[in-house]
Amino acid sequence: MNAYEKKFLVEIQLSIHEIEAVLGTGFRFMEMDGNVPLIQAVAEELKIIAEAVEELSRNHPVFSISAHRIIEIGKGVETDDGRITLEDIKSVLKNDLPLLKEEVQQFLMQE
């Protein structure tokens, strides 16, 4: 892993930690319903993660399919064209983000 790749991996890791901090411990996903500031904060971090994953994937197809779903959500958040729903965001948080977090940690430990 070179310094360029490590930069993006650390960026992903930091954004995941930021999402976890915003959601807090004992978070229930129904708490997101109607909480616009929370949704916006999480969506912004997902956008950052998506950009970093996409950049890393250009040179090395290193991530699972979960990461590619995060890219799609991030692009949808960025364009704000209404195709990304709160349920999509919740699904990524529940199903895809934990897998990406584990993958990133494994890559950073290989260093």
ROSE-4610 file (N, C-alpha, C; in Angstrom, 1 decimal, always signed):
// ROSE-4610
residu = [M/M/M/N/N/N/A/A/A/Y/Y/Y/E/E/E/K/K/K/K/K/K/F/F/F/L/L/L/V/V/V/E/E/E/I/I/I/Q/Q/Q/L/L/L/S/S/S/I/I/I/H/H/H/E/E/E/I/I/I/E/E/E/A/A/A/V/V/V/L/L/L/G/G/G/T/T/T/G/G/G/F/F/F/R/R/R/F/F/F/M/M/M/E/E/E/M/M/M/D/D/D/G/G/G/N/N/N/V/V/V/P/P/P/L/L/L/I/I/I/Q/Q/Q/A/A/A/V/V/V/A/A/A/E/E/E/E/E/E/L/L/L/K/K/K/I/I/I/I/I/I/A/A/A/E/E/E/A/A/A/V/V/V/E/E/E/E/E/E/L/L/L/S/S/S/R/R/R/N/N/N/H/H/H/P/P/P/V/V/V/F/F/F/S/S/S/I/I/I/S/S/S/A/A/A/H/H/H/R/R/R/I/I/I/I/I/I/E/E/E/I/I/I/G/G/G/K/K/K/G/G/G/V/V/V/E/E/E/T/T/T/D/D/D/D/D/D/G/G/G/R/R/R/I/I/I/T/T/T/L/L/L/E/E/E/D/D/D/I/I/I/K/K/K/S/S/S/V/V/V/L/L/L/K/K/K/N/N/N/D/D/D/L/L/L/P/P/P/L/L/L/L/L/L/K/K/K/E/E/E/E/E/E/V/V/V/Q/Q/Q/Q/Q/Q/F/F/F/L/L/L/M/M/M/Q/Q/Q/E/E/E]
num = [1/1/1/2/2/2/3/3/3/4/4/4/5/5/5/6/6/6/7/7/7/8/8/8/9/9/9/10/10/10/11/11/11/12/12/12/13/13/13/14/14/14/15/15/15/16/16/16/17/17/17/18/18/18/19/19/19/20/20/20/21/21/21/22/22/22/23/23/23/24/24/24/25/25/25/26/26/26/27/27/27/28/28/28/29/29/29/30/30/30/31/31/31/32/32/32/33/33/33/34/34/34/35/35/35/36/36/36/37/37/37/38/38/38/39/39/39/40/40/40/41/41/41/42/42/42/43/43/43/44/44/44/45/45/45/46/46/46/47/47/47/48/48/48/49/49/49/50/50/50/51/51/51/52/52/52/53/53/53/54/54/54/55/55/55/56/56/56/57/57/57/58/58/58/59/59/59/60/60/60/61/61/61/62/62/62/63/63/63/64/64/64/65/65/65/66/66/66/67/67/67/68/68/68/69/69/69/70/70/70/71/71/71/72/72/72/73/73/73/74/74/74/75/75/75/76/76/76/77/77/77/78/78/78/79/79/79/80/80/80/81/81/81/82/82/82/83/83/83/84/84/84/85/85/85/86/86/86/87/87/87/88/88/88/89/89/89/90/90/90/91/91/91/92/92/92/93/93/93/94/94/94/95/95/95/96/96/96/97/97/97/98/98/98/99/99/99/100/100/100/101/101/101/102/102/102/103/103/103/104/104/104/105/105/105/106/106/106/107/107/107/108/108/108/109/109/109/110/110/110/111/111/111]
x = [+0.9/+0.0/+0.9/+0.6/+1.4/+0.7/+1.4/+0.8/-0.5/-0.6/-1.9/-3.0/-2.9/-3.9/-4.2/-3.2/-3.4/-4.2/-3.9/-4.6/-6.1/-6.5/-8.0/-8.5/-7.8/-8.2/-8.5/-7.5/-7.7/-8.9/-9.1/-10.2/-11.6/-11.6/-12.8/-13.0/-11.9/-12.0/-12.5/-12.0/-12.4/-13.9/-14.3/-15.7/-16.7/-16.2/-17.0/-17.1/-16.0/-16.0/-16.9/-16.9/-17.7/-19.2/-19.6/-20.9/-21.3/-20.4/-20.6/-20.8/-20.0/-20.1/-21.4/-21.8/-23.1/-24.3/-24.2/-25.3/-25.3/-24.1/-24.0/-24.3/-24.1/-24.3/-25.8/-26.2/-27.6/-28.6/-28.0/-28.8/-29.9/-31.1/-32.1/-32.4/-32.5/-32.7/-33.9/-35.0/-36.2/-36.0/-34.9/-34.5/-34.2/-33.8/-33.5/-34.7/-35.9/-37.1/-37.4/-37.4/-37.7/-36.6/-35.4/-34.3/-33.4/-33.8/-33.1/-31.6/-31.2/-29.8/-29.0/-29.5/-28.9/-28.7/-29.8/-29.7/-28.7/-28.6/-27.7/-26.3/-26.0/-24.7/-24.2/-25.1/-24.7/-24.5/-25.4/-25.3/-24.0/-23.6/-22.4/-21.2/-21.1/-20.0/-20.1/-21.3/-21.4/-20.8/-21.1/-20.6/-19.0/-18.4/-17.0/-16.4/-17.1/-16.7/-16.7/-17.8/-18.1/-17.0/-16.6/-15.6/-14.3/-13.9/-12.6/-12.6/-13.7/-13.8/-13.7/-14.4/-14.3/-12.9/-12.2/-10.9/-10.0/-10.1/-9.2/-9.6/-10.8/-11.3/-10.9/-10.5/-10.1/-8.8/-7.9/-6.6/-6.6/-7.4/-7.4/-8.8/-9.4/-10.7/-10.6/-10.4/-10.0/-11.2/-12.3/-13.4/-14.5/-15.3/-16.5/-17.6/-18.6/-19.8/-20.4/-20.3/-20.9/-20.3/-19.1/-18.5/-19.0/-19.4/-19.9/-21.4/-22.1/-23.4/-23.3/-22.2/-22.0/-21.6/-20.9/-20.6/-21.9/-22.8/-24.1/-24.9/-24.9/-25.6/-24.9/-23.6/-22.9/-23.1/-23.2/-23.4/-24.9/-25.8/-27.2/-27.3/-26.6/-26.6/-26.0/-25.0/-24.3/-25.2/-25.8/-26.7/-28.0/-28.4/-29.7/-30.8/-30.9/-32.0/-33.2/-33.2/-34.4/-34.5/-33.5/-33.5/-33.0/-32.4/-31.9/-32.9/-33.4/-34.3/-33.7/-34.4/-33.9/-33.7/-34.6/-34.4/-33.1/-32.7/-31.5/-30.3/-30.4/-29.3/-29.2/-30.4/-30.5/-29.9/-30.3/-29.8/-28.3/-27.7/-26.2/-25.6/-26.2/-25.6/-25.7/-26.7/-26.9/-26.1/-26.1/-25.6/-24.2/-23.9/-22.7/-21.6/-21.9/-20.9/-20.1/-20.7/-19.9/-18.9/-19.3/-18.4/-17.2/-17.5/-16.5/-15.5/-16.0/-15.2/-14.2/-14.7/-13.8/-12.7/-13.1/-12.2/-11.1/-11.5/-10.5/-9.6/-10.1/-9.2/-8.2/-8.6/-7.7/-6.6/-7.0/-6.1/-5.0/-5.5/-4.6/-3.6/-4.1/-3.2/-2.2/-2.4/-1.4/-0.2/-0.3/+0.8/+2.1]
y = [-1.2/+0.0/+1.2/+2.1/+3.4/+4.5/+5.6/+6.7/+7.2/+7.2/+7.7/+6.9/+5.5/+4.6/+4.7/+4.8/+4.9/+6.2/+7.2/+8.5/+8.3/+7.6/+7.3/+6.4/+5.3/+4.4/+5.0/+5.9/+6.6/+7.6/+8.2/+9.1/+8.3/+7.1/+6.3/+5.9/+5.5/+5.1/+6.3/+7.5/+8.6/+9.0/+8.9/+9.1/+8.1/+6.8/+5.8/+6.1/+6.5/+6.9/+8.1/+9.0/+10.2/+9.8/+8.9/+8.4/+7.7/+6.9/+6.2/+7.2/+8.2/+9.3/+10.0/+10.3/+11.1/+10.2/+8.9/+8.0/+7.7/+7.6/+7.2/+5.8/+5.4/+4.0/+3.8/+2.6/+2.3/+2.9/+3.3/+4.0/+3.1/+3.6/+2.8/+3.6/+2.9/+3.5/+4.3/+4.0/+4.8/+6.2/+6.4/+7.8/+8.7/+8.1/+9.0/+9.6/+8.9/+9.4/+10.8/+11.7/+13.1/+13.9/+13.3/+14.1/+14.5/+15.6/+16.1/+16.4/+17.1/+17.3/+16.0/+15.0/+13.8/+13.1/+13.1/+12.5/+13.2/+14.5/+15.3/+15.0/+14.9/+14.6/+13.2/+12.3/+10.9/+10.9/+11.5/+11.5/+12.2/+13.2/+13.9/+13.0/+12.3/+11.3/+10.2/+9.7/+8.6/+9.1/+10.4/+10.9/+11.0/+11.3/+11.3/+9.9/+9.0/+7.6/+7.1/+7.4/+7.0/+7.5/+8.8/+9.4/+8.7/+8.4/+7.7/+6.3/+5.6/+4.2/+4.2/+5.1/+5.1/+5.4/+6.4/+6.7/+5.5/+4.8/+3.6/+2.5/+2.4/+1.3/+1.5/+2.8/+3.1/+2.3/+2.2/+1.5/+0.1/-0.2/-1.6/-1.9/-3.0/-3.4/-4.2/-3.4/-4.0/-4.2/-3.6/-3.7/-4.6/-5.0/-5.9/-5.2/-5.9/-5.3/-4.3/-4.5/-3.5/-2.1/-2.0/-0.7/-0.1/-0.9/-0.4/+0.1/-0.5/+0.1/+1.4/+1.6/+2.8/+3.9/+3.6/+4.5/+5.0/+4.1/+4.5/+5.4/+5.1/+6.0/+7.4/+7.4/+8.6/+9.5/+8.8/+9.6/+10.1/+9.4/+9.8/+11.0/+10.9/+12.0/+13.3/+13.1/+14.3/+14.9/+14.2/+14.7/+15.2/+14.6/+15.0/+15.0/+13.9/+13.8/+13.1/+12.8/+12.1/+10.6/+10.0/+8.6/+7.8/+8.5/+7.9/+8.2/+7.1/+7.3/+7.1/+7.5/+7.2/+5.8/+4.9/+3.5/+3.0/+3.6/+3.2/+3.5/+4.7/+5.1/+4.2/+3.9/+3.0/+1.6/+1.1/-0.2/-0.2/+0.8/+0.9/+1.0/+1.7/+1.8/+0.5/-0.3/-1.6/-2.7/-2.7/-3.9/-3.7/-2.5/-2.3/-1.7/-0.7/+0.1/-0.8/-1.7/-2.6/-3.5/-3.9/-4.7/-3.9/-2.7/-1.8/-1.4/-1.2/-0.8/-2.0/-3.2/-4.3/-4.4/-4.2/-4.3/-3.2/-2.0/-0.9/-1.2/-1.7/-2.1/-3.2/-4.1/-5.2/-4.6/-3.8/-3.2/-2.3/-1.6/-0.7/-1.6/-2.7/-3.6/-4.3/-4.4/-5.1/-4.2/-3.0/-2.1/-2.5]
z = [+0.0/+0.0/+0.0/-0.9/-0.9/-0.1/+0.0/+0.9/+0.3/-1.0/-1.6/-1.2/-1.3/-0.9/+0.6/+1.4/+2.8/+3.2/+2.5/+2.8/+2.6/+1.6/+1.3/+2.3/+2.7/+3.7/+5.0/+5.4/+6.7/+6.6/+5.5/+5.3/+5.4/+4.9/+5.0/+6.5/+7.1/+8.5/+9.4/+9.2/+9.9/+9.7/+8.5/+8.2/+8.8/+8.9/+9.5/+11.0/+11.6/+13.0/+13.3/+12.4/+12.5/+12.5/+11.6/+11.5/+12.8/+13.3/+14.6/+15.7/+15.7/+16.8/+16.7/+15.5/+15.3/+15.8/+15.4/+15.8/+17.3/+17.8/+19.2/+19.5/+20.8/+21.2/+21.4/+21.2/+21.4/+20.4/+19.3/+18.3/+17.7/+17.5/+16.8/+15.5/+14.4/+13.1/+13.0/+13.8/+13.7/+14.2/+14.9/+15.4/+14.2/+13.1/+11.9/+11.3/+11.4/+10.8/+11.2/+10.2/+10.4/+11.0/+11.3/+11.9/+10.8/+10.2/+9.0/+9.3/+10.4/+10.6/+10.7/+11.4/+11.5/+10.2/+9.4/+8.0/+7.2/+7.2/+6.4/+6.9/+8.2/+8.7/+8.2/+8.3/+7.9/+6.4/+5.6/+4.2/+3.7/+4.4/+4.0/+4.2/+5.3/+5.6/+4.6/+4.2/+3.2/+1.9/+1.5/+0.3/+0.3/+1.4/+1.5/+1.4/+2.1/+2.0/+0.5/-0.1/-1.5/-2.4/-2.3/-3.1/-2.9/-1.7/-1.4/-1.9/-1.7/-2.2/-3.7/-4.3/-5.8/-6.3/-5.6/-6.0/-5.9/-4.8/-4.5/-5.5/-5.9/-6.8/-8.2/-8.6/-9.9/-10.3/-9.3/-9.5/-9.1/-8.1/-7.5/-7.1/-7.7/-7.2/-5.9/-4.8/-3.5/-2.6/-2.9/-2.0/-2.4/-1.5/-1.7/-2.4/-2.8/-3.4/-2.5/-1.2/-0.2/-0.4/-0.7/-1.0/-2.2/-3.2/-4.4/-4.2/-3.3/-2.9/-2.2/-1.4/-0.8/-1.8/-2.8/-3.9/-4.6/-4.8/-5.5/-4.6/-3.3/-2.3/-2.3/-2.2/-2.2/-3.4/-4.6/-5.8/-5.8/-5.3/-5.2/-4.2/-3.1/-2.1/-2.8/-3.5/-4.1/-5.2/-6.0/-7.1/-6.5/-5.4/-4.7/-5.7/-6.5/-7.5/-7.0/-5.8/-5.2/-5.3/-5.9/-6.1/-4.9/-4.0/-2.7/-1.6/-1.0/+0.1/+1.5/+2.5/+3.8/+4.1/+3.5/+3.7/+3.0/+1.9/+1.2/+2.2/+2.8/+3.7/+4.9/+5.5/+6.6/+6.3/+5.1/+4.6/+4.5/+4.0/+3.8/+5.2/+6.1/+7.5/+8.2/+8.0/+8.7/+8.0/+6.7/+6.0/+5.4/+4.9/+4.1/+4.8/+5.6/+6.3/+7.3/+8.0/+8.9/+8.1/+7.0/+6.1/+5.6/+5.2/+4.7/+5.8/+7.0/+8.2/+8.4/+8.4/+8.6/+7.5/+6.2/+5.1/+5.3/+5.6/+5.7/+6.9/+8.0/+9.1/+8.7/+7.9/+7.4/+6.5/+5.6/+4.7/+5.5/+6.4/+7.2/+8.1/+8.5/+9.3/+8.5/+7.2/+6.3/+6.1/+6.4/+6.2/+6.9]
